[in-house]
Amino acid sequence: MQKADQSSRFRKHMFVSLFVIIFLLVNTMGLSAHADSLAEKEASSSGTDYLQAAFKEASEEFHVPLSILMSVSYNETRWEQHNGEPSTSGGYGVMHLTQVENFLADDAKGEGSEQRSSGAASDPDLHTLDKAAKLIGAQPDKLKKDPSLNIRGGAALLAAYEKQTAGKLSDNPADWYGAVAEYSGSQSKETATGFADLVYSTIQQGAERQTSDGSRVQLAPENIKPDKKTAESLHLHKTAATDVDGPKGVDIQFVPALYQPFSKTPGDYGNYDLANRPYDGQDIRYIIIHDAEVSYQGTINTFLSPSYVSAHYVIRSSDGQITEMVRPKDIAWQAGNWYINSHSIGIEHEGYAVQGSTWYSEPMYRASAKLVQYLAKRFNIPLDRQHILGHEEIPGLNPARQRGMHWDPAAYWDWSHYFELLGKPFPSEATDKTNHKDKRLVTISPDYKNNQPELTYNNQPLEPKPSNFVYLYAAPSFDAPLISDPILHPTGFGTTAINDWGDKAVAGRTYYKADSEGDWTAIYYGGQKAWFYNPNGRNATAGQGMLITPEEGKETIPVYGMAYPEASAYEGSGITPAAISPIYSMPAGQVYVSDGLFGSDYYNAKLFNAPETYAVIKGNDQYYQISFNHRIAFVKKSDVDVVK
């Protein structure tokens, strides 16, 4: 009996000890375990209201008013997660938590960043994701991919900012104005308080939408009047008022992008370059249409931070408000191609390419068209698709850059409607009958509203929506594979991915008609004969333009992503010649449409605020710009013949 009692007591002792150990482990690792368990959840398995539930849970956990948390997220991302992919300003997830790296320098300016250091990358406003991850005890990469963790991270940040600005966590949403202004990431009073005002305006009006992954989210309206005194402790600086450079009759403001050195390393500065275009010898030839892949305010904040990126103008989706950030005479780091940057003006449009139809609003289209009309008239830029280009139509400076170039504004930007607003509608059947149209050329012109091809993103099908392109096939049949761009798919075929630009011909672009068979038309495209479905001319009309072909006797000629001068043009300048690297080759016998002939040049601007070191190098080489594939490209005059 005594032995049995001892055995019983021993088992009881072991059970209690085991319980204590488990209890201590849970309490020691509870926060991390909670974060990890959330990270393992699949959002799709949580139902169509999983985001709504995640906002509520995070609000309660971190004592952040639900309306504040949801409105901040709405005004940063419209509650979109984007499958863990970063925005163009380095923001992740529903709360747009930032992790900006120096790759943005090359991404926007289009030159090597060997002179730059990590000065800007240490700015805490550019690494809110890391801070949020630390606050909730999770790995940063998990916050990028898991919406619930991302929301928890954003809530933890807001709570930290509230303690910083108000001294304590308040239950009253009115007391969170300063915290919201701090969340904007800007030290500019106009920008930070502008973001806070927008957040409270959204709370007052309420918001509701279904996200791209099917989640239904609703923010009920509340009559909250913010206490703006809570932002005083931030000591925000006010931007001096100045005149804007834009059209009359639009809502436009000037908020200058950041221009400063980022470290002691020579050449480590941003976010744009000084110039005096066109008086310094650089003509402004192009206007580049971007979508920002982030909110209006988030885009402005990025250009105000040491991020190595900028654009001349930013346009808001809801009402078309325009913010000028870089003067047209200066060079914004926006296109990812230094040659194009030197000759262009960049316009960022609030929104996300995959949800383009949601973001590309009529007020935005109209404001953007008025701005482009103004700029085109001022700088003598033709209103056509050789000069008004999407970011996706800009080539890289070399093959590696060509592959990594952006693909916005993508399929859902209505080029046809946009050019109607510009007063330059695309060719129609009626205009085809005039003497100005060449039947050897075709201008891509699908009916945007009824053109709803299959598209995918991250291997998931997208809902059919009006689109601006036609697919290109290797033969005149839907059973044939989509054509393959040799840089994107060197050993395979094209795909239906919305970001696969290699097999899509976009509205307004003009190509040489290589062949026809039944309901199909072939064009020369990227060195290939590419076929698109065109029954009764439904998807294209006749076009116009100069025609060029490889010079007689040459089997192929190089195709470039820039029009830089020959090396001898730099002699005596002390400037290292800019690299000239072909990205494609054009086979003999193929014909492409050109915009005309122009000289070569390179703008040397390597140092911060040192105009005495800036120079425009002019060369003897001349180039033709051509519509080569989805993107424009350049060929040397010495390599081609003009087709009569």
N, C-alpha and C positions, 0 to 999 in steps of 0.2 A: 504493500500500500504506500509505504514511504517512497519507494522507487517510482511508483506511478505518479505520485504527487510531484516528485522532483522533475520527472519528465514533462508533466503538465506545465509546471512553472517555467521550465526551460523553453518549451514551445511558446508560452505566453511572452516570455522575455524577448525571444527572437522576433516575434510578431511586432511587439512594441518598438523594438530597435529598428526593424525594417521600416515601420511606419514613420519613425522620426527621421530616418535617412531620406525617405521619399519626400517628406514634408520640407526638409531643409533644401533639398535639390530643387523642388518646385519654387520655393520662395527665393532661392538664390538666382535661378535662371528663368524666373517667371516671365519677365518682360521680353527676353529673347525668344522664349518658347512661344509666347503669344504672337510675336511678330512672325516667327517661322511658320506657325500653323496657318496664319492668314495668308502667307506667301504661297502656301501649297494649294490654296483653294482655286478652283477654276471658276472664273467669272461667269462663264456660260452656264455652269451648273447651278447658279444661284438664282435663276429666274430673271425676268425682264425688269425687275425693280431692285437689282442688286446694288446699283450705285446709290439709289435713294437710301437703302438700308445702311450702306457703308458711311454715307454722310452723317446719318443719325447716330450711329455707333461712335464715330470719331468725335462728333460734337459733344456727346455725353462724356466720353473718356477724358477729353482735354479741356472740358468746360468752355468751349467756344460756341457762341450762339449759332444755331443751325443756319439761320439766314445769312450770317456773315460768311461762314465757311462755304456755303453753296454759291453765293453770289460772287465771291472771289474766284472760285473755280470756273463759274460760268463766263466771267469776263476775261479769264486767261485762256480757256480752251473750249468753251461751250460744252463742257463736261465730256470731252473726247479723250480717250486714252492713247490712241494711235499705235496700238500693238507694241508698245515699248520703244518705238522709234523716236529719235529726238526731233524737235522742230529745228528750223534753220537757225534759230538763235540759241540752240543747245538746251532747250527745255524738255522735260520728260513728264508724261502722264497727265492725269486729270487736273492736277494742281500746278502744272508747268514748273516743276522743280528743276533748277538749272545746274548743269555741269558742263561749262564751256571750256573747250581746249583750244590750243593754238592752231589746230588744223583749220579753224575758221579763217585764218589769214590767207592761206592758199585758196580756200574755197571761194572767197569773194574777190580778192585782188587778182589771183591767177598768176602769181609769181612765186618763186622759191622763198621760203621763210628762213633761210640760213642766217640772216642777220638778226632775227628776233630771238628773244629770250622768253622766259616764263613769267615776265613781269605782270602781264595782264591776267594770266591764269590763276594768280594767287588772290585776286579780288574776291572777297567773300560773297558779294552780291551775285557772282557768276557761279557759285558753288552751293546754292541753297539745298540741293539734293543731298550733299554730303552732311550738311548740318542737320537736316531733317532726319536722315538715317541714324545719325548719332543720338538724336533726341529720343527716338523710339527703339533704339537697340537693334536695328536691322542692317543688313548689308545694302549698300547703295544700289547695286544691280537689281535687287529684289524690288525696290521702290520704282524702278523704271518699268517693270513688267506687271506688277500686281496692283490693280486699281485701289484695292482696299488699303494696302500699305502706303500707296502714294497719297491717298486722302488723309490717312493718319499722320503722315509726315508733314503735310501742309497744315493740318490742324495744330500739330505740335509747334510748328514755326509761328503761326498766328498767336498761340498762347504765349510763346516767348516774347514776341513783339509787344503784346499787350502788357506784360509785366514791365517791359522796358519803357513803354510810353506812358502807361497809366499807374504803374506801381503795383497793381494787383489784377486779378481776373474778375471782370465785371459780368454780371448776368444781363446787363442792359446793352443791347446791340449798339445803342447810340454812343457808347463809350469806347468803341473799337475803331474809331476813325483813324487815329494815329497808327494803330497796328496795321490796318489795311494799307495806309500810305507807305509804311515801311515795307510791306510785302511787295509793293510795286518794284522795289529794287533800284529806284531812282533817287538821286539827291536833289533833283530839280523840283522846286516847289510846284511849278505848273504841272509837271508830269505826275508827281507822286499824289498830289491832291486831286488832280484830274482823274486818276485811276480810282481813288477813294470815292470821289463824287459819283463816278459811274457805277461803282459797287452799290452804293446806297440808292441810286436811282433805280437800279435793277430790283433791289429789295422792295422799293415802293410800288413798282409796276408788276413785280412777279415775273416768272419765266417758266416755260414748259417746252420740252422737246424730247424726241426720241433719238438717241445717239446712233452712230453707224453700226454698233454691235447689237442694237435692238433694245437697249435699256431705256426705260421710260423714267424721266426725271422731272419733278415739278417743285418749283419754289413759290409758295403762296405769298401774295403781296402783303406787306406790312407797312404801316405808316410810321416810319422811323425817321426822326430828325437827328442827324449826327452832331456830336459835340466836337467841333473842329479844333477846339483848344487842345485836344489830346495829341495833336500833331506838332505842337510848338516845341516840344523837347527834342524833335528830330533836327532842328536848326537847318531846315531846307533852304537852299539858295534860290533866289529869284533871277530868272533870265531877263536881260534887258530887252525892252520892246524894240522891234525893228520891222522894217517893211518886208512884205512877202513878195516873192517872185512868182506870180501866177495869174490866172485869168480873173476878170471881174465877174461878180454875180455868183461866186461859189463861197462856201464856208472854208476858209483857208487860214492857217496860222503858221508861224515860223518858230521852230524849236531846233536850234543848231545842234547837230551831231557832235559827239565828243571829238576833239582834236588835241592830242597831247602825247608827249613821250611816255612810254610805259615802263622803261627801265633805263639804265645807263648804257646799254648796248646800242651802238650807232644803228640807226634804221629801225629800231623797235619802237614804233609809234602807231597811231591810228586816230580815227577810223576811216580817214580818206586822205586824198592828196590835193594840195593846192595847185591851181593852174589858172590860166586866164583865157579859157576857150571862148570864141575861136580866134582871138587876137594873137595868141601865141603860136599859131600855125596848125592847130588841131581843130579840124572841123567837127561839129557835132552832127553825126550822120544817122544815128539810130536812137530809138526809144525802146527800152526793154520793159516788157510787162512781166511782173513777178506776182506770185501769191506768197504770202509771208510764212505760211505754215505755223502761224501763231497769231494771237490776238493783235488788234490795233495798238493797244497800249503796250503789250509785250514787245512789239516790233520797235516802237519808239524807245522803250526802255533799253533794248539791246543796243541801239545806235548811240544811246547816251552813256553806255558802259564801255569799258576797255575791251571790246570784243573783236576788233579788226574787221568789222563789217559795217556797211551803211548803204543807204540809197538816197536819191535826191528827194523823193516824195513818198509819203505813206497815205493810203486812203482807207477810211473806215467803211465797213460793210453796211451798217444800219442806216446811215444817212448820207454817206459820201463825203464826210468831212475830210479835208486834205491837210496834212502837216508837211511843210517843207523842212528838210533837215540838212541838205547839202545844196549850196548854190549851184546852178547849172554850169557856171564857169569852172567849178572845181570837179574833181574826179572821184566819184563815189566808188567804194569797193563792193561791187554788187553783181557783176556778171561772171566772175570766175575766169575771165580772160582779159589780161591787161590791155591787149590791143583794142578789144571791144570797149572796155571801160574807158579808155582814152577818147573814144569817139561816140560815147552814148550817154543818155540820161536814163536812170533806173527808177521805176515806179513800183513800189510794193503795195499789194492789195491785201487787206486783212482776209484771212481764211486759210483753208486747207484744200489741197488739190483733190483729194479723194471725196470730199464733201462739197465740191465746187458749186453744185447747183443750189446748195443751201446758203453759201456765203457770197456768191457773185450776184449781188442784188442789183436792181434797176438803179437806185440812187448811186451805187458805186460805179456802174457802167457809165452813167451820164456824167458824173463828176470827172471820172477818168478821161472820157472822151473830150470834155471841155478843156482839161489840162493838156492833153496831147495836141489838140487843135492849136492851143496857144503856143506851145513849145515848137510845134512844126512850123508855124508861121514865123516865129521869132528867129529860128535858126535855119530856115529854109530846108526842112526835112520833108521829103515826099511822103504823102499819106498812102503808102502801099505796104504790101507784105514782105518787101525786101528791106524795109527800113523800120517798120513797126513790128517788132519781133517778140515772141515769148522767150522766157529764159531757157526753155527747153530747146530752142532753135539756135542757141549760141554754141559754137564748137569749142573744144578744148585746144590748148596750145600744143599738145602732143598726144600720142595715143593713150597714155595713162590718164591724162586729164580728160580726154574725150569720154572715156568710160565712166568717169565719176561726176560728170557735169549734171546739173539739176534738170528736172523734168516738169517743172511748173510753167504756166498755170494748168497744163494738162488738158484732158479730153473734154472737160465740162465748161471751158471758157468759150463763149459764143462769139467767135470771130466775125461771123456774118453780121450779127446784130451790132457789134462794136463798130464795124466799118460803116454801117448805115448811120450810126450816131455821129461818126466822123465826117459824114457827108460824102463818102467814097464807097458806095456799095459795090460788092463783088460783081464781076461780069454776069450777065443774064443771057437767056436765049435771044432776047431782042438785040442786045448790044453785040452779040456774036455776029450778027448780020452786017455790022458796019465794017468799013475798010480798015479799021484799027486793030482788028483781031486776026490772029494767025492760026489757021486750022491745024498747023503742025504742033501747036502748043495746047496743053490742057491746064486749066486752073481748077484745083480741087474745090468742089462746092456742093457738099451734101446738104440735104434739107435738115438743118440742125434739130428741129423739133421732132421729126419722125425718124431720124437716124439714131438708133439705140442699139449699137453692137454689144456683143458679150464682152465683159471686162472682168478682170480679177485683180485682187490686191493681197499680197502675202498668202497666195494660193487659195484665197477664199473668193467666191463669186460676189460681184457687186450688183446691186439692183440696177436693172436696165434704165438708163437715163439718156436724154438728148446729148449727143456727142458731136465733136467737130472734125472727125477724121474718117478715113476709109482704110481698111486693112489691105495690105499688099501681099500677094501670093507668088509663089515661084512658078506657077503655071495658071492658065485660065480655068480654074476649077476650085470649088470650095473644098474638094478633097486633097488639093495640093497643100504642101506645108506653107506656113507664113515665111516670108523671106528672112534671112539671117544677116544681121550686121556683123562684119568680120571682127569688130572690136567687142561687141556685146556678147555674141554667140559664135566664137571661132570654130566650134565643132558641132553646133546644133542648129536649131531653127528658131524663128521668132515665136513669141508667146502672146497671150491675151492680157498679160499684166499691164495695168494702166501706166506703170513706170517704164515699160519696155518701148522706147521711142523708135527702135530700129525698123519696125514693120508697119508704121503708120504714116500716112500722108495727110497733112493737116489743111483745113480750109484756108483758101486764099493763096496758097503756094502754087507756083506754076512750074510745069515740067514739059519736056519734049515727048511727044507722042511717038512711041517706038513701034507699036503694033496694035492691032485690034482683032478680036475673034468673037463673033456672036455678041453676047452681052458684056464682054470683057474688053478693057482697054489696058495697054501696057505703056509704061513710062520708063525712061532711064533714071535710075534711082540708086545712088550709092555704088556705082560701078556695075549694076545688075539691070536686067530687064524684069520689072516688077509689074504684076497684074492686079487690077482692082475691078470689082464688079460695077458696071456702069450701063445698065439697060436703058436704052433710048437717051443716053447722055444724062441720066438722072443725077449722077454724082460729080459731074465736071462740065465746064464750059470752055470755049476757046480762050486763049490768053494772048499775051504780047510780051515782047522782050527780045534782047539781043541773044543770038545763039553762038556758042563756042564749042569746039571739038579739038581733040589733041592734034597738034601739028602733023602734017603729012610726013610719014616716015618714022614716027615714034610709036612704039607699041603701047606704052603707057606713059602718063605724066603724073608728077606728084600733086597731091591736093593738100592744102595747108589750112590751119585754123587761125592764121593771122596774115597780115601783109607787112612784115617787117623788112627793113632795108638789108641790102647785101653788106657783108663784113667790111668792105673797103669804105663804106660811107662813114664809119666811125673813126677813121684814121685822123690822128691829131686832136681828137676830142678828149682823150683820157677815159672814155667810156667803154666798158666791155661790150662787144656786140651781143645783141639779144639772140638767143638760140632760135634757129629755124628748123623745125622738125615736121616732116610730112605726117599726116594722119591716115590718108588713104591714097589710092592710085586710081586714075581714070583710064580705062582701056581705049584703044584706038577705035574709031567708028562711033562711039557714043557722043551724044549731043546734050548740052545743058544750057539752061537759061541764065543769062548774066544781067546784072544791073548796070554794067558799063565799066569803064577803065578808070583807075585812079592810082596815084603814086604811093610809094611805101614810106612809112615813118615809124619812129619809136620815141616815146616820151620817157626820158630818164628823170625819175624823181625818187630818190632813195633816202633822203634825210628829212627830219622834222623841221618845218618852218625855215628852210634854207633855199629861198628862190634863186639865189645866185648860183646854186649848183644844178638847177633844173635846165634841161635842154631838150629840144625836139630835133631828132636826127632824121634828115630826109635822105632817101636813097634814089638811085637811078632805076632800080627795078620797078616795074609797074605790074598791077594785079587786076584781075577780074573777080568780082564777087559772084558766086553762083549758088543756085539752089541745088545742092548736091544730093542730100538725102533729107532726113527730117530737119537737118540743120543747114545753115549757110556754110560756105567754105570759100577758099580763095585759090586761084591758080595764076601762075605768072604769064604775062603777055607773051614772053619768049617761048612758051610751051604750047601755045594754042593757035588755031586759025579761027577766024570769024566765018560762020556759015551764012551764006547769002540766001 
